[in-house]
Amino acid sequence: MSLVAIKGTYQNGHITLEENIATKKPIAVIVTFLEEQSSESTTNVWEQWFASMSQFSDDFMANGREQPPLQERDWSAFE
C-alpha cells in the first residue's frame, strides 16, 4: 500500500481534486480537513471541558488511576 497526497477542496458535500488518478478499480481514501479554527472556538471547547468536571462524583478516581498491564504486541509484520 502506498500513500499519495492530492490537494483538493470540499464544498456542499462534494470533494474536487486538483489532479486525476488513473485507476481501474476503486481506491480507499482518507479525507483530512485543513480548516483553521479560531481561538474563540478553541476557548469554548476548553470551557466546556472544564465545566464538565463538575459532573463527576466526589469519589471519582479517589484511589488514583488504575492502569492495566501493557499488552504484548507482535510488530514483526512492520519490519
C-alpha positions in Angstrom: 0.0 0.0 0.0 1.3 3.5 -0.8 0.2 6.9 0.4 -0.4 9.7 -2.1 -1.5 13.2 -1.1 -3.5 15.3 -3.5 -4.8 18.7 -2.8 -8.5 19.5 -3.3 -11.5 21.4 -2.0 -14.7 20.3 -0.2 -17.9 22.3 -0.7 -21.5 21.4 -0.2 -20.8 17.7 0.3 -18.5 17.3 -2.8 -14.8 16.9 -3.0 -12.9 18.2 -6.0 -9.4 17.0 -6.5 -6.7 19.1 -8.3 -5.2 16.1 -10.0 -6.6 13.0 -11.7 -5.6 9.5 -10.5 -5.6 6.8 -13.2 -7.1 3.6 -11.7 -9.0 0.6 -12.9 -10.7 -0.2 -9.5 -12.0 1.8 -6.5 -9.3 3.1 -4.1 -9.7 3.7 -0.4 -9.2 7.3 0.6 -8.8 9.3 3.8 -10.0 12.9 3.9 -8.4 15.3 6.3 -10.0 18.8 6.6 -7.4 21.5 7.0 -9.8 24.3 8.2 -8.3 26.6 10.7 -10.2 27.1 14.0 -10.5 30.5 15.5 -9.1 30.9 19.1 -12.7 31.7 20.2 -13.9 28.2 19.2 -10.9 26.6 20.9 -11.5 28.5 24.1 -15.1 27.4 24.0 -14.1 23.7 23.8 -11.8 24.1 26.9 -14.6 26.0 28.8 -16.9 23.1 28.0 -14.4 20.5 29.2 -13.7 22.3 32.5 -17.4 22.8 33.1 -18.0 19.0 32.6 -15.7 18.2 35.5 -18.5 19.0 37.9 -20.4 16.1 36.6 -18.1 13.5 38.2 -18.8 12.3 41.7 -16.5 13.3 44.5 -15.1 9.8 44.8 -14.2 9.5 41.1 -10.7 8.1 40.9 -10.2 8.6 44.6 -7.6 5.9 44.7 -5.8 7.2 41.5 -5.8 5.8 38.0 -5.6 2.0 37.7 -3.6 1.2 34.6 -3.9 -2.3 33.3 -0.6 -4.1 32.3 0.8 -3.4 28.9 -0.3 -5.8 26.1 2.2 -7.8 24.3 2.2 -6.9 20.6 3.7 -8.6 17.5 5.3 -5.9 15.4 7.2 -8.3 13.1 4.9 -7.5 10.2 6.1 -3.9 10.2 9.8 -4.7 10.0 
